[in-house]
Amino acid sequence: MSVKNIALLAGGFTGEYEVSLNSAKNIAANLASNSNYKVYTILVTRDRWFFEANDTTVDVDKNDFTITLNQEKIKFDFAFITIHGTPGEDGKLQGYFDMLGIPYNTCDATTSAITMNKAYTKAIVNGIHGLHTAHSMRLFERDVHDVATIAANLKFPLFVKPNNGGSSVGMSKVQNIAGLPEALNRAFQEDAQVLVEEFIKGREFSIGIARLHGKIKVLPATEIITSKDFFDYEAKYTSGVTQEITPADLSPEKVQEIAGIVTEVYTRLNCRGMARIDFILLEGSNDFYFIEINTTPGQSAASLIPQQVRAAGMDVGEFYSALIEGAAL
């Protein structure tokens, strides 16, 4: 097999820039032992796309997505996108690579764009057998937001979150009508669309799913137990605040039921590569409530997908290799 040049894209335009860099470091470390790949980490910011190595910074030629190192033009055989939020998770880079004919590891442009929008995603997965969604309202920044109307339509406590956000940035839990204006303002600082939805009380889980060697593989679920009121940015990225149990303590029957639901979600949304689905099992009934899907989930060494890959008895580097080899335009 000839050596493939892999462009590992990290950074992005959001508050998750540093999270993305950590993901890229872990992916690069896990692919380092594979002699079939030469990995180049490409940093993407609003101002420039560039490659850094040995005190050299080289800009990417966006006309054909190449870099020139030591007067040699390097073309990439594959783009491994690990940018959380825009432009790596919302379809923009996917559309760019489709036009250039460069394969990549994520869902296509359409699915990436749709799944970044929580309200659209919920509308598509609604109706899957065994899947429930919280009652919600979608608000637009340009509209008048009457808190009384929200309170009349939904039961407190409520979650207020940016419709297109990631990593729980700009998210609030609101106990009564008095807390709504501030929560809406906070969410609208992150996005022009905001989702207000009823709080679902129960156990919170996250589960990875990927197409590997031509077959859909559901990874072991992780249960998320946080000392915070909910799994916000601090709970996600501050050590000791959250306990993550992989594999989760679930009965074999429940594991099988969940695998069926998340496989249907992945299929119905036309997903490719790896994705992570967050859900809650409702207190009392254990009904499956869909929260959201992440199509470029975090990949730092401590992130949920690497945890789940290891729990499944797989090597993380081989998992990434399978994503590269399995991706096709």
Residue pairs with C-beta under 8 A, 6 or more apart in sequence:
1 36
3 35
3 36
3 37
3 38
4 36
4 37
4 38
4 77
4 78
4 324
5 37
5 38
5 40
5 74
5 75
5 76
5 77
5 78
6 31
6 37
6 38
6 39
6 40
6 76
6 77
6 78
6 79
6 80
6 324
7 40
7 42
7 65
7 76
7 78
7 79
7 80
8 24
8 27
8 28
8 39
8 40
8 41
8 42
8 80
8 82
9 24
9 42
9 44
9 79
9 80
9 81
9 82
9 83
9 88
9 93
10 20
10 21
10 23
10 24
10 41
10 42
10 43
10 44
10 82
10 83
11 17
11 20
11 21
11 43
11 44
11 45
11 83
12 20
12 44
12 45
12 83
12 84
12 85
12 86
12 87
12 88
13 45
13 46
13 85
13 86
13 87
14 84
14 85
14 86
14 166
14 169
15 85
15 167
15 169
16 84
16 85
16 166
16 167
16 169
17 45
19 84
19 167
19 237
19 298
19 300
20 82
20 83
20 84
20 88
21 43
22 298
22 300
23 82
23 84
23 298
23 299
23 300
23 303
24 41
24 82
24 299
25 300
26 299
26 300
26 301
26 303
26 306
26 316
27 39
27 80
27 82
27 299
27 320
28 39
28 41
30 316
30 317
30 320
31 37
31 39
31 317
31 320
31 321
32 39
33 317
34 317
34 321
36 321
37 321
37 324
39 80
40 51
40 53
40 67
40 74
40 76
41 51
41 52
42 49
42 50
42 51
42 60
42 67
43 49
43 50
43 51
43 52
44 83
44 87
44 88
44 93
48 59
49 59
49 60
49 62
50 57
50 58
50 59
50 60
51 57
51 58
51 60
51 67
51 69
52 58
53 69
56 69
58 67
58 68
58 69
59 67
60 66
60 67
61 67
61 68
64 75
64 100
65 76
65 79
65 96
65 97
65 100
65 102
66 73
66 74
66 75
66 76
67 73
67 74
68 74
76 102
77 102
77 103
78 102
78 103
78 104
78 105
78 324
78 327
79 93
79 97
79 102
79 103
79 104
79 105
80 104
80 105
80 320
80 323
80 324
81 88
81 89
81 93
81 94
81 104
81 105
81 106
81 296
82 88
82 296
82 299
83 89
83 93
83 296
84 166
84 167
84 294
84 296
84 298
85 116
85 165
85 166
85 167
86 92
86 116
87 93
88 106
88 296
89 106
89 112
89 116
89 166
89 294
89 295
89 296
90 112
90 113
90 116
90 164
91 108
91 109
91 110
91 111
91 112
91 113
91 116
92 109
93 104
94 104
94 106
94 107
94 108
94 109
94 112
95 109
97 103
97 104
98 108
98 109
98 329
101 329
103 327
103 328
103 329
104 273
104 327
105 273
105 274
105 323
105 324
105 327
106 112
106 272
106 273
106 295
106 296
107 115
107 269
107 270
107 271
107 272
107 273
107 275
107 295
108 270
108 272
110 270
111 269
111 270
111 271
111 272
111 295
112 295
114 120
114 121
114 124
114 269
115 121
115 269
115 271
115 275
115 293
115 294
115 295
116 164
116 295
117 163
117 164
117 193
118 161
118 163
118 164
118 195
118 292
119 136
119 138
119 163
119 193
119 195
121 269
121 292
121 293
122 133
122 136
122 290
124 268
124 269
125 131
125 133
125 265
125 268
125 269
125 290
126 133
128 261
128 264
128 265
128 268
129 261
129 264
130 257
130 260
130 261
130 287
130 288
131 261
131 264
131 265
131 288
131 290
132 282
132 287
132 288
132 289
132 290
133 289
133 290
134 159
134 197
134 198
134 199
134 200
134 289
135 153
135 154
135 155
135 197
135 198
136 154
136 195
136 196
136 197
136 198
137 150
137 153
137 154
137 195
137 196
137 197
138 163
138 193
138 194
138 195
138 196
139 145
139 184
139 193
139 194
139 195
139 196
140 192
140 193
141 188
141 192
141 193
141 194
142 192
145 184
147 177
147 180
147 181
147 184
148 177
150 158
150 177
150 180
150 196
151 177
151 180
154 196
154 197
154 198
155 198
156 174
156 175
156 176
156 177
156 199
157 173
157 174
157 175
157 198
157 199
158 173
158 174
158 180
158 196
158 197
158 198
158 199
159 171
159 172
159 173
159 174
159 195
159 196
159 197
159 198
159 199
159 230
160 171
160 172
160 173
160 174
160 180
160 183
160 184
160 186
160 187
160 194
160 195
160 196
161 168
161 170
161 171
161 172
161 187
161 194
161 195
161 197
162 169
162 170
162 171
162 187
162 188
162 190
162 191
162 193
162 194
162 195
163 191
163 193
163 194
163 195
164 191
164 193
165 171
165 187
165 190
165 191
166 294
167 233
167 236
167 237
168 230
168 231
168 232
168 233
168 235
168 236
169 190
169 233
170 186
170 187
170 189
170 190
170 191
171 187
171 230
171 232
171 233
172 179
172 182
172 183
172 186
172 187
173 199
173 229
173 230
174 180
174 183
184 194
184 196
187 194
188 194
200 280
200 282
200 289
201 282
201 283
202 280
202 281
202 282
202 283
202 286
202 289
203 223
203 280
203 281
203 283
204 223
204 224
204 225
204 226
204 231
204 278
204 279
204 280
204 291
205 221
205 222
205 223
205 224
205 248
205 258
205 278
205 279
205 280
205 281
206 221
206 222
206 224
206 276
206 277
206 278
206 279
206 304
207 218
207 219
207 220
207 221
207 222
207 258
207 262
207 276
207 277
207 279
207 308
208 218
208 219
208 274
208 275
208 276
208 277
208 297
208 304
208 305
208 308
208 309
209 216
209 217
209 218
209 219
209 262
209 263
209 266
209 271
209 274
209 275
209 276
209 277
210 216
210 217
210 219
210 273
210 274
210 275
210 319
210 322
210 323
211 217
211 271
211 272
211 273
211 326
212 319
212 322
212 323
212 326
213 322
213 326
214 326
216 263
216 266
216 267
217 312
218 258
218 259
218 262
218 263
219 305
219 308
219 309
219 311
219 312
220 246
220 247
220 248
220 308
220 311
220 312
221 246
221 247
221 248
221 250
221 255
221 258
221 308
222 244
222 245
222 246
222 247
222 248
222 304
222 307
222 308
223 244
223 245
223 246
223 248
223 249
224 231
224 242
224 243
224 244
225 242
225 243
225 244
225 245
226 235
226 241
226 242
226 243
227 235
227 241
227 242
228 234
228 235
228 241
228 242
231 242
234 241
235 241
235 242
236 242
244 304
244 307
246 304
246 307
246 308
246 311
247 308
247 311
250 258
254 281
254 286
257 288
258 279
258 288
261 288
262 277
262 279
265 277
265 290
265 293
266 275
266 277
269 293
271 293
271 295
272 327
273 295
273 323
273 326
273 327
274 297
274 305
274 323
275 293
275 294
275 295
275 297
276 293
276 294
276 297
276 304
276 305
277 290
277 292
277 293
277 294
278 291
278 292
278 293
278 294
279 288
279 289
279 290
279 291
280 289
280 291
281 287
281 288
281 289
282 289
297 303
297 304
297 305
298 304
298 305
299 305
299 306
300 306
306 316
309 315
309 316
309 319
310 316
